[in-house]
Amino acid sequence: MSETRAQQDGTIQGGGVQGGTAGTVAGPGAAAGGARKGRAMAITVLVLRIVFGLFFAIASALPKLIAHSSATESFDKIGLGDWFMYLTGVLELAGGIALLIPLLSGLAAFSLVALLICAFGITMTVFDGENAASPLLFAIPIAVIAWYQRHTVPELFARLRSALGR
């Protein structure tokens, strides 16, 4: 477990409490409680990543990529043409797949939150607020994933830099 991950999880490492309050003394029960909380959160985020990864890849992207009538009607009303529907479908598919890959999940979640905020804006302006809460409700668990997996973003860029020889 990396030190960054240990600080996020609030688990004990090297005899001290990581991610806790400075100067806090923890007994043996605190170690087990912190480890259980960290493990429960990790499992919760993993389940969220799988559920929303599959949702974005299948239920959300697929109708756009196959030009299903439910998607084409909505995107015709937006008025940007079919290319925008296909672009949105590709972005959702890529985000859904990336949520399933641990190293990519943080960046994918941040990107999907941005996509959902844009969807909220379009829903408010083009569709007069009809179903406007949906993108925001989806953004909440995706934001939880983004926050929990935020440590993967610098790790991803560090790997990219090393692969490019910089």
N, C-alpha and C positions, 0 to 999 in steps of 0.2 A: 504494500500500500504506500503510495507516495505521500510525502508530507502534506502536499496541497490537499489531497483527497482526505487524509486523516483530519486535517483542520476543518474541512467541510463537514465531514461526518460527525465530528465531535468525539472521536474515539481516542483512547489512550495509547500513547506510543512513547517509548523511551522513559517510562516512569513518570511523566508529567501529563497533564491534561492538555490536549491540543484543541484549539477552537473554543476553549472555555474562557472564563473571566480570569484575568491576571491575579495571582495570589490566592486562587481558590484551591483548597485542599480537598481532594476527592478520596473517598474510602473505597474498599473493594466493590461495594454495591454500585458505585457510580460507573465503574468500568463496564460492568455487565449491562447496566441501563443504557449507557452511551453506545455500546456496541449493538444492542438490540435496536435502538432508534435508528442508527446508521444503516443497519441491515434492512430494517423495515422500509426506510425511505428509498434505499437502493432498489429493493424489490418493487415498490410502488412505481418508481420512475421507469424501471424496466417494463412493467406492465403497460404503463402509459405510452412508452415508446413503441411497443408492439401494436397496441390498439390503434393509436393515431397514425403510425407508419402504414399499417394496412388500410386504415380509413382513407388517408390521402392518396395512396397508390391505387386503390381499387375503387372505392365508392365515389371519390371526388374527382380524380384525374381521368378515369376510364370513360365516363360519359362525354367528357370534353374531347378526348382523343379519338373517340369513334364517332363524334358529331351526332350524339343522341339528340333527339328533338327537344328534350327538356333543357339541354345545355344550349343548343343553337337558338332557341327562342329567347332565352335570357340574354345571351351575348348579342343577338340582333338588336335588342332593346338598348343595350349599352352604346351601340353604334360604331364600334371600332373594327368591325369585320371579323372574319373567321380566324385570321392570324392571331388575334388577341385571345380567342378561346383556346387555340392550340398551344400558345405560349403559356397560358395559365395552367393548362393540363400538364404540360411538360414540367413546369416548375413544381406543381403539386406532386407529380410522379417522382421527380428527383428528390424532393423534400421527404416524401414518404419512405423511399428506399434509404435515404441517408439517415433518417431517424433510427433505422434498424441496425446501422453500423456505428458501434460505440464511438470511434474517433470522430466521425462526422456528425454525430447526433446533436452536439451543442450548436454548431453553426447552422445545421438544418432547422433546429427549433427556433433560433433567432430569426432566420429567414422566413420561416412559416408564420411567425408572429407578425412580421412586417407585411407579409402577403394578406394575412387576415385583417390587419388594420386598413389596408387598401380596400379589401372587400367590404369592410364596414362603411368606408367613405363612399364607395360606389352604391352600396345598398341605400344609404341615406339620400344620396343625390339623384340617382337614376330611378330607383324603385320606391321613392318616397317613404323610406324607412320600413317598408314591409320586410319582416324577418330580419331586421337590423341587429337584433340581439344575438343571432346565431354566430356570426363571426367572432364576436366578443366572447361568447361563452366557450367557443373552441379555443380562443387565444389564451384563456386562463390556464388550462392544463399544459398547453404547449409552452407557456411562459415558465411554468414550474419545471418542465424538462430543461428549458434553456438555462434557468438559474442553476439547477443541480448539475448540469453537464457543462457549465461555463468553463471549467478547467480544461476541456478538450480543445477549445478554440486556439489558445496559445500553443498547445501541444501540436495541433495540426499544422499551424504555421511554422513552428520550429522544425517539424519533419519536412515540410515543403522547402524551407530554406536550406536544410542540410542536403536534401535531394538535388537541389539546384546548385549546390556547391558554394553557397554564400555563408 
